[in-house]
């Protein structure tokens, strides 16, 4: 790419901090750095025309973990670690609300419900039996018991007659959230360049040489916030996980309100603009969905449509309006990786599908690694 003197001097020279990825983590990191180092020059590089990965492609759940997910986590982590995970999600959502405002991101606390298949009695009874223990464990975070049993008020079929509801969970508008973060970054004088794909980087004394498909720059510090795409840059214990999503056309007299999970969180749906947004099915073929390629498969899409017809909207006519996918970053542990990679390179990755909840917090933690 041929750059003029003006282009190079204005955007691509004397850079203090370069952030790779303009998702929740990347933008929150850049905004935090600008607050701490107001005279610094900060550049954010984004390979997509819009923020890629999962930040603009998720379902917009402001969630802290369904009861079955927490029970599953307790089998792999200590109780203290699980409480810390939930606390991080709560703190992250609180941070996002404070940073942008509830109205700006269209946050609605309508409750988060876990529904159970009619033949999934073992998991359902296990969750009911653990209800008091989990409530007691999480009471210090929320100030009261978060989970309670509630009736199937939305007419779902082929499920147990009760949900297990988290009273503090909500939903937000992902597009408005990211637009607001971008607007805030611009107002703070942070340079965001889209459609720029970083191919490699190399330490060069006190700086880092960054090579993109369009140009080469030098930066004092490099911060990687690419989550599921991080393996192209270094070896960390994070793998990509594609999530497929669809949304219906508007449905007349749609009563459904809130966020919903089933199959231990592998499926999730919500209301949005008199539509149903529905995603999941990664567990149908883990290997196929462990990819950095966006797209849909017949296996997952057919199952999503079947569940919509038979379980979620059994008495409603509906049409699919749009389908898409997002790439998450997951690993054997749910704790994000926020660390210094080398003298001048840092990363904040592996958000485990909870980017909306913890992304702002991980961004702040990533920025705090720099003195």
Secondary structure, 3 states (H helix, E strand, C coil): CCCCHHHHHHHCCCEEEEEECCCHHHHHHHHHHHHHCCCCCEEEECCCCCCCCCCCCCCCEECCCCHHHHHHHHCCCCHHHHHHHHHHHHHHHHHHHHHHCHHHHCCECCCEEECCECCCHHHHHHHHHHHHHHHHHHHHHHCCCCEEEEECCCCCCCECCEEEEECCCEECCHHHHHHHHHHHHHHCCCEEECCCCEEEEEEECCEEEEEECCCEEEEEEEEECCHHHHHHCCCCCCEEEEEEEEEECCCCCCCCCCEEEECCCCEEEEEECCEEEEEECHHHCHHHHCCCCCCCCHHHHHHHHHHHHHHHCCCCCCCEEEEEEEEEEECCCCCCEEEEEECCEEEEECCCCCHHHHHHHHHHHHHHCCC
